[in-house]
Amino acid sequence: MIVDERIVTFINSLDTKNSAMLEEIESEARAADVPVIRREMQSFLKVLLMIKRPERILEVGTAVGFSALLMSEYAPETCTITTIENYEKRIPVARENFRRAGKEEQITLIEGDAADVLKRLDGPYDLIFMDAAKGQYIHYLPEVLRLLGEGACLVSDNVMQDGDVIESRFAVERRNRTIHARMREYLYEIKHSPYLVTSILPLGDGVAVSVKCRKERNI
């Protein structure tokens, strides 16, 4: 928890429910210990989608398809969503959830390692939602930058690692030090890239929102 728990509880107490289908899928996912974007992040994403009104969305990290379905409900009806997942056990669940929601035509799930899949995709995308293995964000970044259209948004979720990212590497458990180093590198790169303007927000487990510049900035 990177924000006072009482504040988060209060904010979420004001929230309204999602559609019945999303509520059901979220409940099933949490019962199976599958990570789902937090309620405060869901609200933020809804607002961002309503502002941006993207026609093409790319999601890196499908899980069981909850966030892709949420985005499909708040993006324009004409919006298409491509989502990438590498964990074999979750892929059939996500496909079934897309079928249940009647979104098979709107959402395309590509199986495979995002590092390979991204290289095969053609942009531009209006919004890219990064919600995969945190230690891989930095490796995906070059292809993500290639795929982002001018003025497009990159939303990177879970960038604070429950607050660990602000700690010295020696204060982090040894098994988490590689991820810690890679996330710090990723945050530095998206804040200092001449192609992006980025804001890092203490929302959920931390979210970075980046916009691709129409021309290269002087850093």
Salt bridges, closest charged atoms under 4 A:
GLU23 OE2 - ARG39 NH2 2.82
GLU24 OE2 - ARG100 NH2 3.01
GLU26 OE2 - ARG30 NH2 2.80
GLU26 OE1 - ARG39 NH2 3.00
GLU28 OE1 - ARG100 NH1 3.05
GLU96 OE2 - ARG99 NH2 2.61
GLU111 OE2 - ARG95 NH2 3.06
GLU143 OE1 - ARG146 NE 2.62
ASP162 OD1 - ARG38 NH2 3.47
GLU173 OE1 - ARG175 NE 2.92
